[in-house]
Every structure is written in C-alpha cells, then in structure tokens.
Amino acid sequence: MKLKLVATCLFGLEHILGEEIDALGYKRLATIDGRVTFEGDEAAIAKCNLWLRTAERVFILLDTFRAATFNDLFEGTKALPWETFIPKNGEFPVKGHSIKSALFSIPDCQKIVKKAVATRLSSVYKTNWLEENGTKYQIEFFILKDEASLMIDTSGLALHKRGYRPQSMPAPLRETLAAAMVKISRPREDVLFHDPFCGSGTLPIEAAMLMTNTAPGLNRGFAAEKFSWMPKNIWEEERAAARAAIKTDCAFEAYASDIDPEAV
C-alpha cells in the first residue's frame, strides 16, 4: 500500500530528520517547522518507528485540504477513506493543533472531526452505532494557515521514550534531542566521547546506540503493531533485520560523569 507519512520532530531538527529519512531510502515530499512528509508503505511504518532517532512520532497522512470553516473541516474529513484504516469496532479518539488559522478552538475542531469520521464509518459499515471497543487508532489533525492535515498516529508513546530508562531525573534531556546533538558532534571510534555533566547519561547512551548501529526503537512497542491491516510479519522482519545490523565489534568508547550520584 502506497502511503504518505509524516514524521514530527522538535523545532530545528527537521534537516537531521530529513537526512535520516533519506538514509532509510524514502522520498521526502515536504518539510515545514517540526515535521517532514515522505512516501512509504507498510514496511516504512515499522522501519521508521524503529530507526528514526530524532523523530517524535510517525503518522499516516490521509490528506490535506483547506478548512476555513467548520463545514469545510467536516466535509473534508468525511470525504477521506477512514474505513481503509479503521475497522468497524476500532476506537478513534481525536486530538490536534491549530496555528494561525480561523478555526482556533481545539475542542470544537475535535468534535467536528470525530463526528465526520463517525458519519463516514457509519455509512460504510451500515450501522447507527460504532462500538469503539477494539484497537485504538489515534486521529490527529493539524491546521496551519487554514490548511488541515488529517493523520493517524502509528507510534503510540512518543518515540523519545526508547524503553531503556526505568526512571528519569528532574529536567531530563529528551532522547531525540540528545540523538541530534550526538549526530552533530560526529562521534568516531578513534575519538573519545566524554560528557562530564551527564545527568542520567542520555548523551553517552545515544552515542553508543548510534555507533553500534542499534535501532532506538528496538526495545519498545508501537501502536501500529495492533492495526488490523498491518501484516504482522513486517514487524518481525524489521526487528530481526535491526538486531542483525548491530555492530558487536565497535571500538567506540563513551565516558560520563556527574556531581549527582543519584542521577548516575
């Protein structure tokens, strides 16, 4: 299935995220503040969730359309093929953002989008009541200058939650930002990597994962693993490929220290 995907990131990391998407072999379509749109398929959903170090989430983009009024938002949303992704009993909560747009009330936009999706699914599945007792398909809208993008979240928990930190300290460095900082520092096997103010060690951990070619999402799960239309073997194959790609003979060394023993 050919899909348009959106990877979101912290402001300022778009260039690094775009390079990561290029490295995975996918074609970029557009870049704006905090998000990169690209082409992919079902395998791309698994691969990007596993491998993108600086992305916060990966979404399926259904479409983008002009929405200057609530009627525009309703009709534009209702016209999209939600039944391709959301089954009859699927749960589909809605959240989103609006920036520099006529439709600025987030709760009202949520209600309109929810109603439009429900109307579409009810018509397709020929029912007056949608149970919503199945798998969760988180819908997210993003309205920028009256252009609405409707998406489905494939990540679940934000991708900066790698799964390697059992607990965090106050004011932790976000893992995706740390990964970007590491990439900018250009770590090498013959150069010592040292963080003298490491806190709980996010920078050296991300550096070690990068240098050993360890996929950042290898030890966690993702929302799309439960999607009914996603082939289960894709996740198994991508995880197996990620494990096989780890460099076990890397000579890279990272050192870290901090004044707070509890942090370390």
TORNUNU-621282 format. One record per residue (C-alpha): residue number from 1; x, y, z; residue in one letter. Coordinates in nm, 3 decimals, padded with zeros to 5 digits. Layout:
N
<pt><i>NUM</i><px>X</px><py>Y</py><pz>Z</pz><aa>a</aa></pt>
...
***
This chain:
264
<pt><i>1</i><px>00.000</px><py>00.000</py><pz>00.000</pz><aa>m</aa></pt>
<pt><i>2</i><px>00.144</px><py>00.337</py><pz>-00.102</pz><aa>k</aa></pt>
<pt><i>3</i><px>00.121</px><py>00.584</py><pz>00.184</pz><aa>l</aa></pt>
<pt><i>4</i><px>00.207</px><py>00.940</py><pz>00.271</pz><aa>k</aa></pt>
<pt><i>5</i><px>00.377</px><py>00.951</py><pz>00.609</pz><aa>l</aa></pt>
<pt><i>6</i><px>00.463</px><py>01.239</py><pz>00.841</pz><aa>v</aa></pt>
<pt><i>7</i><px>00.748</px><py>01.231</py><pz>01.093</pz><aa>a</aa></pt>
<pt><i>8</i><px>00.733</px><py>01.504</py><pz>01.355</pz><aa>t</aa></pt>
<pt><i>9</i><px>01.031</px><py>01.643</py><pz>01.547</pz><aa>c</aa></pt>
<pt><i>10</i><px>01.142</px><py>01.921</py><pz>01.776</pz><aa>l</aa></pt>
<pt><i>11</i><px>01.180</px><py>02.258</py><pz>01.602</pz><aa>f</aa></pt>
<pt><i>12</i><px>01.525</px><py>02.289</py><pz>01.448</pz><aa>g</aa></pt>
<pt><i>13</i><px>01.578</px><py>01.917</py><pz>01.389</pz><aa>l</aa></pt>
<pt><i>14</i><px>01.399</px><py>01.898</py><pz>01.052</pz><aa>e</aa></pt>
<pt><i>15</i><px>01.723</px><py>01.882</py><pz>00.850</pz><aa>h</aa></pt>
<pt><i>16</i><px>01.867</px><py>01.598</py><pz>01.057</pz><aa>i</aa></pt>
<pt><i>17</i><px>01.535</px><py>01.411</py><pz>01.050</pz><aa>l</aa></pt>
<pt><i>18</i><px>01.516</px><py>01.455</py><pz>00.673</pz><aa>g</aa></pt>
<pt><i>19</i><px>01.862</px><py>01.306</py><pz>00.633</pz><aa>e</aa></pt>
<pt><i>20</i><px>01.756</px><py>01.007</py><pz>00.845</pz><aa>e</aa></pt>
<pt><i>21</i><px>01.453</px><py>00.951</py><pz>00.621</pz><aa>i</aa></pt>
<pt><i>22</i><px>01.677</px><py>00.974</py><pz>00.313</pz><aa>d</aa></pt>
<pt><i>23</i><px>01.915</px><py>00.720</py><pz>00.465</pz><aa>a</aa></pt>
<pt><i>24</i><px>01.630</px><py>00.473</py><pz>00.510</pz><aa>l</aa></pt>
<pt><i>25</i><px>01.555</px><py>00.505</py><pz>00.139</pz><aa>g</aa></pt>
<pt><i>26</i><px>01.232</px><py>00.705</py><pz>00.141</pz><aa>y</aa></pt>
<pt><i>27</i><px>01.146</px><py>01.008</py><pz>-00.073</pz><aa>k</aa></pt>
<pt><i>28</i><px>01.080</px><py>01.336</py><pz>00.105</pz><aa>r</aa></pt>
<pt><i>29</i><px>00.779</px><py>01.532</py><pz>-00.020</pz><aa>l</aa></pt>
<pt><i>30</i><px>00.772</px><py>01.842</py><pz>00.201</pz><aa>a</aa></pt>
<pt><i>31</i><px>00.931</px><py>01.993</py><pz>00.511</pz><aa>t</aa></pt>
<pt><i>32</i><px>00.784</px><py>02.253</py><pz>00.745</pz><aa>i</aa></pt>
<pt><i>33</i><px>00.864</px><py>02.351</py><pz>01.104</pz><aa>d</aa></pt>
<pt><i>34</i><px>00.851</px><py>02.039</py><pz>01.317</pz><aa>g</aa></pt>
<pt><i>35</i><px>00.752</px><py>01.785</py><pz>01.051</pz><aa>r</aa></pt>
<pt><i>36</i><px>00.872</px><py>01.607</py><pz>00.738</pz><aa>v</aa></pt>
<pt><i>37</i><px>00.633</px><py>01.444</py><pz>00.489</pz><aa>t</aa></pt>
<pt><i>38</i><px>00.754</px><py>01.149</py><pz>00.283</pz><aa>f</aa></pt>
<pt><i>39</i><px>00.637</px><py>00.848</py><pz>00.083</pz><aa>e</aa></pt>
<pt><i>40</i><px>00.638</px><py>00.495</py><pz>00.215</pz><aa>g</aa></pt>
<pt><i>41</i><px>00.446</px><py>00.171</py><pz>00.262</pz><aa>d</aa></pt>
<pt><i>42</i><px>00.352</px><py>-00.060</py><pz>00.548</pz><aa>e</aa></pt>
<pt><i>43</i><px>00.716</px><py>-00.165</py><pz>00.591</pz><aa>a</aa></pt>
<pt><i>44</i><px>00.814</px><py>00.203</py><pz>00.615</pz><aa>a</aa></pt>
<pt><i>45</i><px>00.586</px><py>00.242</py><pz>00.918</pz><aa>i</aa></pt>
<pt><i>46</i><px>00.776</px><py>-00.031</py><pz>01.102</pz><aa>a</aa></pt>
<pt><i>47</i><px>01.122</px><py>00.072</py><pz>00.981</pz><aa>k</aa></pt>
<pt><i>48</i><px>01.078</px><py>00.443</py><pz>01.058</pz><aa>c</aa></pt>
<pt><i>49</i><px>00.937</px><py>00.381</py><pz>01.406</pz><aa>n</aa></pt>
<pt><i>50</i><px>01.229</px><py>00.152</py><pz>01.481</pz><aa>l</aa></pt>
<pt><i>51</i><px>01.508</px><py>00.359</py><pz>01.327</pz><aa>w</aa></pt>
<pt><i>52</i><px>01.433</px><py>00.733</py><pz>01.332</pz><aa>l</aa></pt>
<pt><i>53</i><px>01.645</px><py>00.874</py><pz>01.614</pz><aa>r</aa></pt>
<pt><i>54</i><px>01.525</px><py>01.237</py><pz>01.601</pz><aa>t</aa></pt>
<pt><i>55</i><px>01.153</px><py>01.184</py><pz>01.523</pz><aa>a</aa></pt>
<pt><i>56</i><px>00.889</px><py>01.226</py><pz>01.793</pz><aa>e</aa></pt>
<pt><i>57</i><px>00.612</px><py>01.035</py><pz>01.611</pz><aa>r</aa></pt>
<pt><i>58</i><px>00.530</px><py>00.881</py><pz>01.273</pz><aa>v</aa></pt>
<pt><i>59</i><px>00.183</px><py>00.944</py><pz>01.127</pz><aa>f</aa></pt>
<pt><i>60</i><px>-00.013</px><py>00.822</py><pz>00.827</pz><aa>i</aa></pt>
<pt><i>61</i><px>-00.129</px><py>01.130</py><pz>00.638</pz><aa>l</aa></pt>
<pt><i>62</i><px>-00.473</px><py>01.074</py><pz>00.484</pz><aa>l</aa></pt>
<pt><i>63</i><px>-00.487</px><py>01.412</py><pz>00.311</pz><aa>d</aa></pt>
<pt><i>64</i><px>-00.455</px><py>01.789</py><pz>00.342</pz><aa>t</aa></pt>
<pt><i>65</i><px>-00.736</px><py>02.027</py><pz>00.247</pz><aa>f</aa></pt>
<pt><i>66</i><px>-00.848</px><py>02.386</py><pz>00.305</pz><aa>r</aa></pt>
<pt><i>67</i><px>-01.062</px><py>02.431</py><pz>00.618</pz><aa>a</aa></pt>
<pt><i>68</i><px>-01.154</px><py>02.792</py><pz>00.691</pz><aa>a</aa></pt>
<pt><i>69</i><px>-01.492</px><py>02.696</py><pz>00.838</pz><aa>t</aa></pt>
<pt><i>70</i><px>-01.629</px><py>02.412</py><pz>01.047</pz><aa>f</aa></pt>
<pt><i>71</i><px>-01.829</px><py>02.296</py><pz>00.745</pz><aa>n</aa></pt>
<pt><i>72</i><px>-01.505</px><py>02.277</py><pz>00.542</pz><aa>d</aa></pt>
<pt><i>73</i><px>-01.346</px><py>02.072</py><pz>00.818</pz><aa>l</aa></pt>
<pt><i>74</i><px>-01.645</px><py>01.838</py><pz>00.845</pz><aa>f</aa></pt>
<pt><i>75</i><px>-01.687</px><py>01.776</py><pz>00.472</pz><aa>e</aa></pt>
<pt><i>76</i><px>-01.313</px><py>01.746</py><pz>00.408</pz><aa>g</aa></pt>
<pt><i>77</i><px>-01.274</px><py>01.494</py><pz>00.689</pz><aa>t</aa></pt>
<pt><i>78</i><px>-01.583</px><py>01.295</py><pz>00.589</pz><aa>k</aa></pt>
<pt><i>79</i><px>-01.451</px><py>01.260</py><pz>00.234</pz><aa>a</aa></pt>
<pt><i>80</i><px>-01.140</px><py>01.072</py><pz>00.348</pz><aa>l</aa></pt>
<pt><i>81</i><px>-01.119</px><py>00.687</py><pz>00.331</pz><aa>p</aa></pt>
<pt><i>82</i><px>-01.114</px><py>00.620</py><pz>00.704</pz><aa>w</aa></pt>
<pt><i>83</i><px>-01.254</px><py>00.270</py><pz>00.652</pz><aa>e</aa></pt>
<pt><i>84</i><px>-00.922</px><py>00.173</py><pz>00.488</pz><aa>t</aa></pt>
<pt><i>85</i><px>-00.752</px><py>00.206</py><pz>00.825</pz><aa>f</aa></pt>
<pt><i>86</i><px>-01.019</px><py>00.190</py><pz>01.099</pz><aa>i</aa></pt>
<pt><i>87</i><px>-01.229</px><py>-00.128</py><pz>01.134</pz><aa>p</aa></pt>
<pt><i>88</i><px>-01.592</px><py>-00.135</py><pz>01.244</pz><aa>k</aa></pt>
<pt><i>89</i><px>-01.508</px><py>-00.171</py><pz>01.614</pz><aa>n</aa></pt>
<pt><i>90</i><px>-01.197</px><py>00.047</py><pz>01.611</pz><aa>g</aa></pt>
<pt><i>91</i><px>-01.155</px><py>00.317</py><pz>01.876</pz><aa>e</aa></pt>
<pt><i>92</i><px>-01.076</px><py>00.655</py><pz>01.719</pz><aa>f</aa></pt>
<pt><i>93</i><px>-01.014</px><py>00.938</py><pz>01.967</pz><aa>p</aa></pt>
<pt><i>94</i><px>-00.923</px><py>01.276</py><pz>01.819</pz><aa>v</aa></pt>
<pt><i>95</i><px>-00.669</px><py>01.539</py><pz>01.921</pz><aa>k</aa></pt>
<pt><i>96</i><px>-00.481</px><py>01.809</py><pz>01.736</pz><aa>g</aa></pt>
<pt><i>97</i><px>-00.339</px><py>02.156</py><pz>01.695</pz><aa>h</aa></pt>
<pt><i>98</i><px>-00.432</px><py>02.475</py><pz>01.511</pz><aa>s</aa></pt>
<pt><i>99</i><px>-00.184</px><py>02.751</py><pz>01.424</pz><aa>i</aa></pt>
<pt><i>100</i><px>-00.259</px><py>03.084</py><pz>01.255</pz><aa>k</aa></pt>
<pt><i>101</i><px>-00.600</px><py>02.958</py><pz>01.140</pz><aa>s</aa></pt>
<pt><i>102</i><px>-00.962</px><py>03.071</py><pz>01.150</pz><aa>a</aa></pt>
<pt><i>103</i><px>-01.053</px><py>02.752</py><pz>01.334</pz><aa>l</aa></pt>
<pt><i>104</i><px>-00.868</px><py>02.803</py><pz>01.660</pz><aa>f</aa></pt>
<pt><i>105</i><px>-01.090</px><py>02.621</py><pz>01.911</pz><aa>s</aa></pt>
<pt><i>106</i><px>-00.930</px><py>02.279</py><pz>01.959</pz><aa>i</aa></pt>
<pt><i>107</i><px>-01.228</px><py>02.122</py><pz>02.144</pz><aa>p</aa></pt>
<pt><i>108</i><px>-01.467</px><py>02.232</py><pz>01.868</pz><aa>d</aa></pt>
<pt><i>109</i><px>-01.234</px><py>02.100</py><pz>01.597</pz><aa>c</aa></pt>
<pt><i>110</i><px>-01.208</px><py>01.771</py><pz>01.785</pz><aa>q</aa></pt>
<pt><i>111</i><px>-01.588</px><py>01.736</py><pz>01.792</pz><aa>k</aa></pt>
<pt><i>112</i><px>-01.621</px><py>01.818</py><pz>01.422</pz><aa>i</aa></pt>
<pt><i>113</i><px>-01.352</px><py>01.571</py><pz>01.316</pz><aa>v</aa></pt>
<pt><i>114</i><px>-01.493</px><py>01.300</py><pz>01.543</pz><aa>k</aa></pt>
<pt><i>115</i><px>-01.843</px><py>01.349</py><pz>01.404</pz><aa>k</aa></pt>
<pt><i>116</i><px>-01.719</px><py>01.348</py><pz>01.044</pz><aa>a</aa></pt>
<pt><i>117</i><px>-01.521</px><py>01.025</py><pz>01.088</pz><aa>v</aa></pt>
<pt><i>118</i><px>-01.813</px><py>00.861</py><pz>01.269</pz><aa>a</aa></pt>
<pt><i>119</i><px>-02.051</px><py>00.966</py><pz>00.991</pz><aa>t</aa></pt>
<pt><i>120</i><px>-01.820</px><py>00.819</py><pz>00.728</pz><aa>r</aa></pt>
<pt><i>121</i><px>-01.765</px><py>00.491</py><pz>00.910</pz><aa>l</aa></pt>
<pt><i>122</i><px>-02.134</px><py>00.452</py><pz>00.999</pz><aa>s</aa></pt>
<pt><i>123</i><px>-02.225</px><py>00.492</py><pz>00.634</pz><aa>s</aa></pt>
<pt><i>124</i><px>-01.961</px><py>00.245</py><pz>00.512</pz><aa>v</aa></pt>
<pt><i>125</i><px>-02.029</px><py>-00.017</py><pz>00.779</pz><aa>y</aa></pt>
<pt><i>126</i><px>-02.407</px><py>00.041</py><pz>00.758</pz><aa>k</aa></pt>
<pt><i>127</i><px>-02.463</px><py>00.090</py><pz>01.130</pz><aa>t</aa></pt>
<pt><i>128</i><px>-02.604</px><py>00.362</py><pz>01.352</pz><aa>n</aa></pt>
<pt><i>129</i><px>-02.373</px><py>00.278</py><pz>01.642</pz><aa>w</aa></pt>
<pt><i>130</i><px>-01.996</px><py>00.231</py><pz>01.646</pz><aa>l</aa></pt>
<pt><i>131</i><px>-01.887</px><py>00.026</py><pz>01.949</pz><aa>e</aa></pt>
<pt><i>132</i><px>-01.526</px><py>00.155</py><pz>01.960</pz><aa>e</aa></pt>
<pt><i>133</i><px>-01.423</px><py>-00.140</py><pz>02.176</pz><aa>n</aa></pt>
<pt><i>134</i><px>-01.134</px><py>-00.258</py><pz>01.959</pz><aa>g</aa></pt>
<pt><i>135</i><px>-00.785</px><py>-00.140</py><pz>01.875</pz><aa>t</aa></pt>
<pt><i>136</i><px>-00.709</px><py>00.230</py><pz>01.922</pz><aa>k</aa></pt>
<pt><i>137</i><px>-00.647</px><py>00.440</py><pz>01.610</pz><aa>y</aa></pt>
<pt><i>138</i><px>-00.545</px><py>00.782</py><pz>01.739</pz><aa>q</aa></pt>
<pt><i>139</i><px>-00.654</px><py>01.052</py><pz>01.494</pz><aa>i</aa></pt>
<pt><i>140</i><px>-00.465</px><py>01.379</py><pz>01.491</pz><aa>e</aa></pt>
<pt><i>141</i><px>-00.546</px><py>01.695</py><pz>01.298</pz><aa>f</aa></pt>
<pt><i>142</i><px>-00.302</px><py>01.976</py><pz>01.226</pz><aa>f</aa></pt>
<pt><i>143</i><px>-00.440</px><py>02.304</py><pz>01.093</pz><aa>i</aa></pt>
<pt><i>144</i><px>-00.184</px><py>02.556</py><pz>00.969</pz><aa>l</aa></pt>
<pt><i>145</i><px>-00.297</px><py>02.875</py><pz>00.794</pz><aa>k</aa></pt>
<pt><i>146</i><px>-00.638</px><py>02.717</py><pz>00.725</pz><aa>d</aa></pt>
<pt><i>147</i><px>-00.486</px><py>02.403</py><pz>00.571</pz><aa>e</aa></pt>
<pt><i>148</i><px>-00.598</px><py>02.094</py><pz>00.762</pz><aa>a</aa></pt>
<pt><i>149</i><px>-00.396</px><py>01.772</py><pz>00.767</pz><aa>s</aa></pt>
<pt><i>150</i><px>-00.571</px><py>01.458</py><pz>00.898</pz><aa>l</aa></pt>
<pt><i>151</i><px>-00.348</px><py>01.181</py><pz>01.027</pz><aa>m</aa></pt>
<pt><i>152</i><px>-00.340</px><py>00.854</py><pz>01.220</pz><aa>i</aa></pt>
<pt><i>153</i><px>-00.065</px><py>00.803</py><pz>01.480</pz><aa>d</aa></pt>
<pt><i>154</i><px>00.138</px><py>00.485</py><pz>01.429</pz><aa>t</aa></pt>
<pt><i>155</i><px>00.381</px><py>00.532</py><pz>01.719</pz><aa>s</aa></pt>
<pt><i>156</i><px>00.169</px><py>00.534</py><pz>02.034</pz><aa>g</aa></pt>
<pt><i>157</i><px>00.409</px><py>00.654</py><pz>02.301</pz><aa>l</aa></pt>
<pt><i>158</i><px>00.635</px><py>00.930</py><pz>02.171</pz><aa>a</aa></pt>
<pt><i>159</i><px>00.950</px><py>00.792</py><pz>02.008</pz><aa>l</aa></pt>
<pt><i>160</i><px>01.184</px><py>00.966</py><pz>02.252</pz><aa>h</aa></pt>
<pt><i>161</i><px>01.069</px><py>00.704</py><pz>02.503</pz><aa>k</aa></pt>
<pt><i>162</i><px>01.318</px><py>00.440</py><pz>02.395</pz><aa>r</aa></pt>
<pt><i>163</i><px>01.246</px><py>00.189</py><pz>02.668</pz><aa>g</aa></pt>
<pt><i>164</i><px>01.595</px><py>00.186</py><pz>02.822</pz><aa>y</aa></pt>
<pt><i>165</i><px>01.527</px><py>00.430</py><pz>03.109</pz><aa>r</aa></pt>
<pt><i>166</i><px>01.346</px><py>00.275</py><pz>03.409</pz><aa>p</aa></pt>
<pt><i>167</i><px>01.312</px><py>00.615</py><pz>03.576</pz><aa>q</aa></pt>
<pt><i>168</i><px>01.401</px><py>00.974</py><pz>03.494</pz><aa>s</aa></pt>
<pt><i>169</i><px>01.556</px><py>01.264</py><pz>03.683</pz><aa>m</aa></pt>
<pt><i>170</i><px>01.414</px><py>01.617</py><pz>03.700</pz><aa>p</aa></pt>
<pt><i>171</i><px>01.458</px><py>01.816</py><pz>03.376</pz><aa>a</aa></pt>
<pt><i>172</i><px>01.587</px><py>01.522</py><pz>03.170</pz><aa>p</aa></pt>
<pt><i>173</i><px>01.738</px><py>01.575</py><pz>02.826</pz><aa>l</aa></pt>
<pt><i>174</i><px>01.496</px><py>01.440</py><pz>02.567</pz><aa>r</aa></pt>
<pt><i>175</i><px>01.644</px><py>01.138</py><pz>02.390</pz><aa>e</aa></pt>
<pt><i>176</i><px>01.559</px><py>01.269</py><pz>02.041</pz><aa>t</aa></pt>
<pt><i>177</i><px>01.737</px><py>01.598</py><pz>02.113</pz><aa>l</aa></pt>
<pt><i>178</i><px>02.032</px><py>01.409</py><pz>02.257</pz><aa>a</aa></pt>
<pt><i>179</i><px>02.050</px><py>01.197</py><pz>01.941</pz><aa>a</aa></pt>
<pt><i>180</i><px>02.060</px><py>01.514</py><pz>01.730</pz><aa>a</aa></pt>
<pt><i>181</i><px>02.338</px><py>01.659</py><pz>01.947</pz><aa>m</aa></pt>
<pt><i>182</i><px>02.534</px><py>01.336</py><pz>01.911</pz><aa>v</aa></pt>
<pt><i>183</i><px>02.495</px><py>01.339</py><pz>01.533</pz><aa>k</aa></pt>
<pt><i>184</i><px>02.618</px><py>01.699</py><pz>01.515</pz><aa>i</aa></pt>
<pt><i>185</i><px>02.923</px><py>01.607</py><pz>01.727</pz><aa>s</aa></pt>
<pt><i>186</i><px>03.022</px><py>01.340</py><pz>01.469</pz><aa>r</aa></pt>
<pt><i>187</i><px>03.137</px><py>01.066</py><pz>01.708</pz><aa>p</aa></pt>
<pt><i>188</i><px>03.412</px><py>00.836</py><pz>01.581</pz><aa>r</aa></pt>
<pt><i>189</i><px>03.576</px><py>00.518</py><pz>01.704</pz><aa>e</aa></pt>
<pt><i>190</i><px>03.918</px><py>00.681</py><pz>01.738</pz><aa>d</aa></pt>
<pt><i>191</i><px>03.793</px><py>00.988</py><pz>01.928</pz><aa>v</aa></pt>
<pt><i>192</i><px>03.698</px><py>00.980</py><pz>02.296</pz><aa>l</aa></pt>
<pt><i>193</i><px>03.337</px><py>01.078</py><pz>02.371</pz><aa>f</aa></pt>
<pt><i>194</i><px>03.307</px><py>01.237</py><pz>02.717</pz><aa>h</aa></pt>
<pt><i>195</i><px>03.010</px><py>01.404</py><pz>02.888</pz><aa>d</aa></pt>
<pt><i>196</i><px>03.127</px><py>01.549</py><pz>03.224</pz><aa>p</aa></pt>
<pt><i>197</i><px>02.774</px><py>01.670</py><pz>03.318</pz><aa>f</aa></pt>
<pt><i>198</i><px>02.583</px><py>01.363</py><pz>03.206</pz><aa>c</aa></pt>
<pt><i>199</i><px>02.284</px><py>01.360</py><pz>03.441</pz><aa>g</aa></pt>
<pt><i>200</i><px>02.129</px><py>01.020</py><pz>03.381</pz><aa>s</aa></pt>
<pt><i>201</i><px>02.355</px><py>00.959</py><pz>03.082</pz><aa>g</aa></pt>
<pt><i>202</i><px>02.131</px><py>01.033</py><pz>02.783</pz><aa>t</aa></pt>
<pt><i>203</i><px>02.408</px><py>01.167</py><pz>02.556</pz><aa>l</aa></pt>
<pt><i>204</i><px>02.655</px><py>00.879</py><pz>02.600</pz><aa>p</aa></pt>
<pt><i>205</i><px>02.374</px><py>00.624</py><pz>02.572</pz><aa>i</aa></pt>
<pt><i>206</i><px>02.251</px><py>00.777</py><pz>02.246</pz><aa>e</aa></pt>
<pt><i>207</i><px>02.610</px><py>00.798</py><pz>02.121</pz><aa>a</aa></pt>
<pt><i>208</i><px>02.667</px><py>00.430</py><pz>02.198</pz><aa>a</aa></pt>
<pt><i>209</i><px>02.343</px><py>00.333</py><pz>02.023</pz><aa>m</aa></pt>
<pt><i>210</i><px>02.441</px><py>00.535</py><pz>01.717</pz><aa>l</aa></pt>
<pt><i>211</i><px>02.794</px><py>00.399</py><pz>01.698</pz><aa>m</aa></pt>
<pt><i>212</i><px>02.685</px><py>00.038</py><pz>01.742</pz><aa>t</aa></pt>
<pt><i>213</i><px>02.405</px><py>00.094</py><pz>01.486</pz><aa>n</aa></pt>
<pt><i>214</i><px>02.141</px><py>-00.006</py><pz>01.742</pz><aa>t</aa></pt>
<pt><i>215</i><px>01.788</px><py>00.090</py><pz>01.637</pz><aa>a</aa></pt>
<pt><i>216</i><px>01.649</px><py>00.329</py><pz>01.904</pz><aa>p</aa></pt>
<pt><i>217</i><px>01.305</px><py>00.167</py><pz>01.900</pz><aa>g</aa></pt>
<pt><i>218</i><px>01.424</px><py>-00.193</py><pz>01.921</pz><aa>l</aa></pt>
<pt><i>219</i><px>01.320</px><py>-00.244</py><pz>02.285</pz><aa>n</aa></pt>
<pt><i>220</i><px>00.969</px><py>-00.095</py><pz>02.278</pz><aa>r</aa></pt>
<pt><i>221</i><px>00.631</px><py>-00.141</py><pz>02.114</pz><aa>g</aa></pt>
<pt><i>222</i><px>00.428</px><py>00.076</py><pz>01.877</pz><aa>f</aa></pt>
<pt><i>223</i><px>00.059</px><py>00.148</py><pz>01.824</pz><aa>a</aa></pt>
<pt><i>224</i><px>00.063</px><py>00.024</py><pz>01.463</pz><aa>a</aa></pt>
<pt><i>225</i><px>00.163</px><py>-00.326</py><pz>01.572</pz><aa>e</aa></pt>
<pt><i>226</i><px>-00.204</px><py>-00.376</py><pz>01.666</pz><aa>k</aa></pt>
<pt><i>227</i><px>-00.352</px><py>-00.230</py><pz>01.346</pz><aa>f</aa></pt>
<pt><i>228</i><px>-00.565</px><py>-00.496</py><pz>01.178</pz><aa>s</aa></pt>
<pt><i>229</i><px>-00.444</px><py>-00.416</py><pz>00.826</pz><aa>w</aa></pt>
<pt><i>230</i><px>-00.072</px><py>-00.422</py><pz>00.913</pz><aa>m</aa></pt>
<pt><i>231</i><px>00.091</px><py>-00.757</py><pz>00.827</pz><aa>p</aa></pt>
<pt><i>232</i><px>00.241</px><py>-00.899</py><pz>01.148</pz><aa>k</aa></pt>
<pt><i>233</i><px>00.543</px><py>-01.040</py><pz>00.967</pz><aa>n</aa></pt>
<pt><i>234</i><px>00.659</px><py>-00.688</py><pz>00.879</pz><aa>i</aa></pt>
<pt><i>235</i><px>00.737</px><py>-00.606</py><pz>01.241</pz><aa>w</aa></pt>
<pt><i>236</i><px>00.908</px><py>-00.941</py><pz>01.295</pz><aa>e</aa></pt>
<pt><i>237</i><px>01.120</px><py>-00.896</py><pz>00.982</pz><aa>e</aa></pt>
<pt><i>238</i><px>01.218</px><py>-00.537</py><pz>01.059</pz><aa>e</aa></pt>
<pt><i>239</i><px>01.311</px><py>-00.622</py><pz>01.419</pz><aa>r</aa></pt>
<pt><i>240</i><px>01.516</px><py>-00.920</py><pz>01.305</pz><aa>a</aa></pt>
<pt><i>241</i><px>01.695</px><py>-00.702</py><pz>01.049</pz><aa>a</aa></pt>
<pt><i>242</i><px>01.761</px><py>-00.438</py><pz>01.317</pz><aa>a</aa></pt>
<pt><i>243</i><px>01.911</px><py>-00.695</py><pz>01.555</pz><aa>r</aa></pt>
<pt><i>244</i><px>02.130</px><py>-00.831</py><pz>01.277</pz><aa>a</aa></pt>
<pt><i>245</i><px>02.252</px><py>-00.478</py><pz>01.196</pz><aa>a</aa></pt>
<pt><i>246</i><px>02.400</px><py>-00.416</py><pz>01.544</pz><aa>i</aa></pt>
<pt><i>247</i><px>02.780</px><py>-00.380</py><pz>01.539</pz><aa>k</aa></pt>
<pt><i>248</i><px>02.923</px><py>-00.605</py><pz>01.808</pz><aa>t</aa></pt>
<pt><i>249</i><px>03.288</px><py>-00.524</py><pz>01.737</pz><aa>d</aa></pt>
<pt><i>250</i><px>03.269</px><py>-00.145</py><pz>01.767</pz><aa>c</aa></pt>
<pt><i>251</i><px>03.576</px><py>00.012</py><pz>01.934</pz><aa>a</aa></pt>
<pt><i>252</i><px>03.393</px><py>00.332</py><pz>02.029</pz><aa>f</aa></pt>
<pt><i>253</i><px>03.429</px><py>00.443</py><pz>02.393</pz><aa>e</aa></pt>
<pt><i>254</i><px>03.199</px><py>00.683</py><pz>02.579</pz><aa>a</aa></pt>
<pt><i>255</i><px>03.264</px><py>00.821</py><pz>02.928</pz><aa>y</aa></pt>
<pt><i>256</i><px>03.024</px><py>01.010</py><pz>03.151</pz><aa>a</aa></pt>
<pt><i>257</i><px>03.018</px><py>01.162</py><pz>03.499</pz><aa>s</aa></pt>
<pt><i>258</i><px>02.802</px><py>01.387</py><pz>03.712</pz><aa>d</aa></pt>
<pt><i>259</i><px>02.818</px><py>01.557</py><pz>04.051</pz><aa>i</aa></pt>
<pt><i>260</i><px>02.485</px><py>01.397</py><pz>04.150</pz><aa>d</aa></pt>
<pt><i>261</i><px>02.531</px><py>01.027</py><pz>04.238</pz><aa>p</aa></pt>
<pt><i>262</i><px>02.154</px><py>00.970</py><pz>04.228</pz><aa>e</aa></pt>
<pt><i>263</i><px>02.143</px><py>01.084</py><pz>03.866</pz><aa>a</aa></pt>
<pt><i>264</i><px>02.424</px><py>00.849</py><pz>03.768</pz><aa>v</aa></pt>
***
